Amino acid sequence: MKLLEPLALGATEAPNRVMFGPHVTNLGRGRSLSERHVAYYERRARGGCGIVVVEEAAVHHGDWPYERSPLASQCPNGWSAIAAACRPHGALCVAAIGHTGGQGSSAYSQAALWAPSGVPEVNTREVPKVMELTDIESVVASFGVAAGLARDAGMDGVEVNAGQHSLVRQFLSGLTNQRGDAYGQDRLLFARQVLESVRAHSGGGLVGLRLSCDELAPWAGIVPEAAAAMAVELAVFVDYLVVVRGGIFSAHATRPDTHSQPGFNLDLAGALRATVDGATAVVAQGSIVDVAQAEWAIDAGRCDAVEMTRAQIADPDLVRLADAHPERIRPCVLCNQLCMVRDNRNPIVSCIGNPHAGHETEEAEPTGSAPAALPMLVVGGGPAGLECARVAAGRGHQVRLLERSDHLGGALATAAVGLGRAPLRRLVEWLEAECRRLGVEIVTGADVRSAEVTEVAVLCTGSSDGWRDYETGDGADVRSARAVLEEVETGGLDGLPDGPVAVWDPVGGPEGVSVAELVATSGRAVALITPDLIAASQLGLTGDLAPANTRLQAAGVEIVRRAVLVSVGPGQVVVEDRFGGARTTLEARLLVDAGHRLPDESLWKATGGRHLRAGDAVAPRTAGDAVLEGRRAALRAEQGAALVTTGPVAGGP
């Protein structure tokens, strides 16, 4: 497998062609790299990753884009610790360095942003200070100083960011560089100076460049043809080039969710590789989460190496398993729910399928054998139940899993019915396959009675429809979003009534959008009713907010904003403006309720509340919460715990 073959990079060699790329983790302590970073990167190196690129450090003290953003001057101790932890496993350790320029934030520095020109940041609308020549000289010098610090700390090299959220790209692009001086007449000048400074201070170490080769704004931004010329000129300074896309108008496009095709940059990377013609190694990036696709990309000449960042958050052992047991690699489903953490909530990076990610110093992986094997019953085959059964069986327990329906996956499998969300099913399939490999007895179509729950048991019975705070008249057709998706999965859209459909979405999550998009494909008129000023407001957390609204518009979905659902009757719904109180009647043969759900507590109450619960049976939340609680419940069950609690168990999640 060529993916696992060594790759020469400058004066050194990577043990294989898999990269763990730089990304925001929020693992820092202040602006320093922490012990959490060390454990996080060591785990990927131990799993076989060839090139580990550490979270980007700001080279200049005036650049403070998010609260826990590392600052290069405060990173030497962290870099040293990471290099020492990863090197025994053979991985190369590279420090990402950069400056976010006008795409940063002044919230923490309380100082003006710096940028090539006074172009407002698209999301915050903040106008940056136009950089003076002394500012430019200071930043160029800071890049060199950061490279020297990384090299002295024991890192194998540095990677300069000219991709998303980068000042270097802003100088390269006509979208953001409207200067009339030498830096505007020659937009590559700043990038050349930065790379020259970095090379001069790197001490012979690796120098990489992350380059946006398509800003998806052809009226003025970087386009592939221009990027090819840039790559040729800049290749002489670097040992590898990571091909990415995205700019100020397309921040979501750099690492999109399930709605974008995996490997979307491979043709772009291939074109750049042909253009540079061996002058530097080319690394492909872009939702590459499948080992087979990564291997194909290298075999087909699209690239020399592959960045598989989210895939290794999901499974740090990806490289170790790639050759002999690729089917056992825990899949990344590209949901962005827990791994995209660049927001003001400051969440820690993690993964819905691998809740250990990002928490390596806090909770042990549930490996090894239990002190004594127990017969264990898991009721419910959703993500919580499947993970609970998998972990318990892996520790040697005799596990039976009973599922009421005729298939596994619960709400996660239902969510996969939505347009563009099919990858979610891969996690369900993996969990089932691992359960079967480990000897879990799985029974579907099992209607469990309280009298049957006599052994050590974990109840993962999911959720039920929530309460409705609107009036429902006789003859009104009201169905939950979950029920509609399940109907579509088994019988398609023909089971829905003809005529207009209204979707009530007080949550603003993916479920309402999925139903609206799906029903619109049938040609039915669809109205999405939201109390917010924008549809699907919660999708901003996964980067799908703007794309989702674009898709809804393209599908012809009418968005009824700042509205509260008042009543549903035969053939119509009444909504009220949440601010002004004016009421409007909409024609609708069906009302789909995508509102909050409630835990299904019927079996738990029938058994006297004596057994552990996990996932939506405790409180309906995300798939990541369900998997984490299922994992914790498996360990509590073997300890003889009587009731579920919210904190981690000593010695395990």
N, C-alpha and C positions, 0 to 999 in steps of 0.2 A: 504494500500500500504506500504510494508515493507521499500521501499526506503525513505519514509517520517517518519519512526519511529526513535526514539532517539537511539543513539549508545554510549555506555560507552567506554571512552578512558582514561585509567589511572585513575586518581582521579576525572576526570570531565566527562561531558556528552555533546555530540553534539546533537542539536535538531532534526537533520535528518542525512541521510547518503550521502548527496551530497556535494562534495568538489569543490571549485574554486581554482585550483592549481596555483603554482607559474609560472610566465612567464615574459618575457621581455616586458615592456610597453613603455619605453622612456618617462615616465611621470615625471621623476625626475627634480629637480633643482640642477645643479651641481651633487654631489654624495649623495644628501639627498632625502628622500621621501618628496613629495610636497603635496600641497593642492589638486592637481589633483589626486594623489593617493588616498587621503582620500575620495573624491567624487566618484571615480571609485569603490573602494571596498565597500563603504557604499551603493551604488546602488545595488550591488549584495546581500549584507546582507539584505537590505530592501525587495528584491525580494524573500527572504526565504532561501538563501543558508545556509547550516549548518556549514561548515568549510571554512573559507576564509584564504588562504595561500598567504602572501604578497610576492611580487617580491623579488627574492633572493638578499641578501646583502653579499658582499664580507667580509670575516672575517679578512682579512689581507690587510694592506695598499698597499702592493706590487702587489696585484691582481686587475687589472683594465681592465676587458675584453671588455667593450664597453663604450662609452663616458659618458652616464648617468647611469652607473652601480652604484647602491647604495652601500655605504660603511658602515658597521655595526656601526663603531664609530660615524658616522654622522646621524644615523637613530633613536635614542631614541625619539626625539620630534615627528617625523613622525609616529613611531610605537604607541606612546601615543595617537595621534590624530586619527589614524585609529581605534584603540581599542575603544576609546570613541565614535566614530561614529557608529561602527558596533554592539557594545554590546547591545544597546537598542533593536535591532532587534533579539537578541538571538543567533547570530552566534558566534562560536569560532574563535578567531583571532590567527593565527600562523605565525611566522616570518621564512621565508626560509633563511638559511645561508649556505655559501659554499665557495669554492675556485676553480677557473677554471684550475689552473695548466698549463700544456702545451697546453691546448686548448684555452688559453686566447689570449691577444694581448699586445704587447709592445709599441704600437703606442701612448698610452696616458701616461703610466708610464715612458717610455723611459728607461726601465730597463729589464734585462733578465727575461724570464719566468722561473718558477720553476716547476719541474716535478720529478717523481721518477727516471727516466732514460733519457738519451739523445736521445729520439725518436722524430724525427721531426714532427711537427704538420702537419696533412695531407693536409689541405687546404692552409696554409700560407707557409709551408715548413720551418718554423722557428724552430731552434734547441734550446731547453730549457737548462737551467743550471740544472745539476744533484744536487738534494737537499742534503745538508750536514746534519748531525745529529742536529746541532744547528738550521738549517732552519726548520726541521721537528718539533722540540720542540717548536719553535716559532709559527708555524701554529696550532699545537695541542692546545697550550695555547690560541691562538686567537679564536678558536672555543668556548672554555669555556667562555671567556670574552664576546663574542657576545651573547651567550645564556643568560648570566647574565644581560646584557644590555636590551635584549628583555623582560625578565621577569620583571625587574625593571620598564620598560616602560609601563607595563600593558598588555602585550601580554599573551595569554593563553599557549604559548609554542613555540617551534622551530621545524623546519624540516631541517634535514641535507641532503644535496644533494650528493648522490653517483650514480647519473644517468648521463645523458648527460652533457657535459662540466663540469666535476668535477674531482678534484684532488683525492678525496677519491676513485672514481672508477678507476682512473689511477693506484693507488697503488694495487687495487684488481686484475687487469688484467695483464695477461702475455704479452699482446700486448705492454704495456707501462711500466711495472715493470720488469726490467731485472737486478735488483740489486743482489749483492752477499752477502749482509749483512743480518741482522735479518729481515729487512723489505722486502727482496726478498725471504728469506727462508720461512717466514710466511707472506703471502701477506695480511692477515686480520689484522695484527698487527696495522697498521696505523688507520684503521677504528675503531678498538676496542678502541684505545687510544683517538680518536676524540670523540666517543660516551661516553666514560667514563668521559672525560672532560666536555662535554655538560651536561650530567646527573648531575654531581657534582655541576654545576653552575646554573642549571635550577630552583632551588628552589621548586622542586616538580611539576613544570609545565609539560605540554605535551612534549614528544620528539618523533618526527617522523623521518623516514628514507625513502628517495627516492632512490631505488636500481635498477640499470640496471641488469636485470636477463638474458639478451641475447644480446651480442654485435654483433651478426650476423657475426662473424668472428671465426668460430670454430677451425681454425688451431692454435690459441693461445689465443683468447679472452674468456670472460666469456660465458659459455654455461648454459642452464637451469639446468642441473644436478649439476654443480658446484655452481650455484646460490642458489639452494635449501640448500646445506650444509652451505653456507654463511649465508643464512637467519636464519637457526636454531641457529647458533652461535651468530648472532647479535640481534636476536629477544629479548633477555633478557634485552637489553639496551633501547628498544623503545616501545612506546605505539601503534604505527601503522607503517605499511610498505606499501609504494606505489610501485607497480610493474611496471617497465618501461623497455624499450629496447633501444639499440643503443650504439655506441661507436665512436672511432675516424674514422673508415671507414664507418660509417652508421649514421652520424649526422641527415640526412634527415628522418631516420626511426622512430625517437622518436615522431614526430608529422607530419606525412605525409599528402598529400593532398587527393583529391577524388579518386586517383587510388588505395588506400589501403582500405581493407574491414573495416568498422566500428567495433570496439570491437576486434581488432586484437590481443590484449594481454589477452583476457579473459581466454583462456585455460591455458596460462602461469600463470596468477594470481591464477586460481583454483588449479593448481599443487602446487604452493608455499603455498597457504592457507592450503592444506592438509598436507604439510610437516611441517609447523610450528605448526599445530594442536592446535590452540587456544592460543599460547604463545603471540601473538600480533594480532591486527586487521589488515586485509589486504584490501588495497584500489586498485581497478582496474583502469588503465589508458589506453588510446589508442583509440582515435577517437570515444569515446562514446558520441553521441549527441542526441540519441533518448531515451526518458523516458521509453518506453516499453522495450528496450534492457537493460537499467540500472536496471529496476525492475527484469527482468528475471535473470540477472547476480547475483543478491543477492538471489533471490528465489532458483536458481540452485546451490547455494553454491560456486560460483566462487570467491566471495569476500564478505566483510562486508560493504563496502562503495564504491562509484563510483566517480571518478574525471570527472567532466563535464565542463572543462574550456572553450573551444571554444563555447560550447553550451550556456554558460551563458554570454559570450561576445555578442553573437547574441541576446539573450533574457535574461536580468537580472531577469525577472519575471518567469523563468522556473519552479522553485520550487513552487511558489505560484499558478501557473496554472496547475501543473502536475496532480493533482487529479481530479479536477472538469472540466477543459477545456484544456486537452492536445492538442487538435486540434488547439488551438489558440497560441501555442508557436511558436514564429518566429524561423524557422529552421536554424541551422548551416549547410552550404553546403560543409564544409571542403576544401574551396578553398585556404586558407592561403594568400589571396591577401592583406588584410589590417591588419591581426592580427599577422603575422610573421614579426617582425620589427627589428630583430637583424642584421642590416647591416649598412653600413657607411652613408646611407642617413638620419639616425635618425628619421624615421617617427614615429608618435604617434600611438599607438595601436588603432584599430578600427575594423569595420565589414562592409562588403558590404551591408548587409541587415539592419544593425543598425548603421548608421553613428553617432549616439549620443554617442556610446561607445568610451571612452577615451577623450571625449570632454564635460564631464558633467559640468565642471565649466565655459565653454565658450558659450554653446548654450543650451537653454532650450528645454526639450522634447515638441513636439507639441501636448500637451494634452489640455483638456478643450474645452469649446464652444466659437465660434467666437461671437463678439458683435452683428452681424446680419447675418442671413442666406442668401446666395446668390445663384442664379443659376450659375453653373460653368461648362464649357466645357473643357474636356481634350481630345486632339487629339493624338492618339498613345497609344498602349497598351503594350509597352515594360516596363522595370523596372522603368524608370523615370515616365511614364504615370500612371502606376499602383500605385506607391508610392504617387504620387501627388493626385490621386483620393482617395486613402485610407486616407491620412491625411486630405484632405478637407472634406470628408464625416464624418470623425470622429469629426470634429469641427462643424458639423451641416449643412454644405452646401448641396445643391441639385446638385448632380454631374452626368453628362453624360460622358461616356468614349467611344470614337469612334475609332475603329481599322480597318485599311484597309484590313488586311488579315483575314483568317477564324479562327485564333487562337491568343492567347495572349502570351506575353513573349518577343517578339522581338528578339534582338541579344542574350539575355540570354537563351531563349528557344532553339535557334539554336545552341549555344555553347554546350548545354546539349546532342546534338546528338553525339558528339565526344566520343571515347572510354574512359571509366572511368570517364566521366563527367556528368553522369545522375543525380547525386545529385543536380546539379544546378537547375534542374526542380522543386525541392521542394520549392525553394524560389518563383518561378513564381506561383506555385499552392497555396502557402500561401497568396501571395499578392492578387490573384484573389478571394480566399475564403474570405479574410477580406473585400475586396471591396464589395462583394455581401452581406456579413453579415451587412455591414454598409449602404446598400441601394443604392449603385452606380448602375446606369443604364448602362449596358455594351452592346454595339452594335458592332458586328464584320462584316466584309465584307462591311464596310462603306467607300466609296470613297468621302472624304470630299472636297467640293468646297469652295473657298474663300467667296462666298456670304453667306454660311451657318454659318460662324464664326461671329456671331453677339453679343454673350454674353461674359461675363468674360471668357477668354480662356487661356489655357496653351498648347503650341504646343510641343509635344514630338514625333516628326516625324522621329527620328532616323537618319541613315546615308545612304549614297549611295556609290557605287564603286568609289575609288579614281582615280587619273590620272595615266597613265602608261608612264614610261619614256623609254620604249623599243619599238622596231618596231614590228608591227603585220601584217603579210602578208595575202594575200587573202587565204581563206580556212583554216586559223589557228583556232583551237578550244581553246578559252581562256575563262575561267569562274572564277569568284571570289570564294574565299573559303567559303564565306557566302552562295553563291548560291548553291555550291556543297553540303554543309551540309543540306540546305533546300531540295534539290532534294533527298538526301539520306533519309531524315526524311519521305518524302511522298512516295517515290517509291523504296527505296533501291539503291543498287549499279548498278543495271542492266541498269540504264539510262546513265551510263558513257560509253564512247567508249572502245572497246576492245584494249588491247595493253598497252604499257608503259605510265606512267603518271609522269609529272614533277610538283613539287610544288615550287613556288617562294615565299620565306619567308624573305623579307628584314626587318621585324619587330623583329623576334625572340621570339614571344609570343606563347600562347597555340594554336592559331587557325591553324597555319601551321602544327604543330605536330599532332593535332587532325585529320586533313584531311589526312596527310601522313599515319598515323597508320590505319585509317579507310579504305582507299583505298587498302592498303597492305593486308588487310584481305580477299580481293577478289581474291588474287593470282596474281594481276597485278604487274608488276615491277614498283617501285616508286623511284624517285630521289628527294630528298629535297635539294633545292639550297639556300644557305645562304651566305651573304657577310662576315659573321663573321668566326672566327676560330673554333667555336663550334656551333652546332645546338641549337636552342631554348635558346639563351643566356639570355633572360629576365626571364626565369623560375627559375633562381637562386634566385630571390626575393621571391618565394613561396616554395623553397626547392625541386622543381621538376626537376632541371637541370640534375643531374646525372641519376635519374630514367628515365627521358624522353629519354635521349640518349641511355640508356640501352634497353628501349622498342623499339626504332627505329631500333637498331641493331638486336634485336631478331626478329623483323618483317621483316627483310631483306631489309629495306629502305637504299638506297645508299645516303650518305650525301656528297653533292658537296660543299666544303667549300671555303671560301674567293673568291666567284664568284659573278659576276654581270650579270644579264640577259640582253642580247643585243638585241635579236630578237626571234620571234616565227613565225614559218611557218608551213605548213601542214606536220605533222608527225615529226617535229623536233624543238629543241630550241638551240640557240647559247648562250654560256656563255663566259665571259672573266675573267681571273684572275685579281683581283682588284689591285694586287701589280705588277705582271710581265707583264700583258697585253695579255698573250697567250689566244687564243680562242679555245673552244672545242664545238663540235656539239654533242648533246644528242638526242637520239630517244625519241619522246614523242607524243602520239596521242592527249593528252590533257595537257594544261598548267593551273594549278590552282594558281591563284594570291592571296596570303595571305598578301598583302601589306596594306598600310594605307588607311583609308576610309575618306570621306568628309561629312560634315553635309548636310542633306536633307533640303534645305532652300526654296523649291519651294512654299509651302503654306505660309510660313512666309513672303516671298517677295510679294506674291499675295495679302496678306492682309495688305500690306503697312508697314510691320514691327511693327505693333501696339501692338502685343501680346507677352506675356512672352514665352520664350523657355526654355527647360530643357533637359539635357542628351546629347545624340549624336547629337541632332539637333543644339546644340551650338558648340560642338567640340567632335568628337568621342574619347571616352576614356574608362574607365572601368565601370563595372556594379556598383561598389561602388560610382563612380562619378555620375552616372545616378540617383541612388536612392537618394543621398544627394541633388542633384539639383531639383529632383521632389518634395522632401519634402519642400525645401526652396521656390520653386515656388508656392506651395499651399498656403503658408502663405503670400507671396507677392501679390498673386492674391486677397486675401480677403482684403488686405490693399489698393487695387486699384492701385498697381504698374503698370507702363506702359511698362517698359523694364526690361529684366533680367540683374542682376549685379552679381558680383563674390563673394561678401562678405556676411556674415551672416546678418540676419534681427534682429533688437533689439527685445528681448523677444522670439526668436525662431530661429531654424536653417535656 
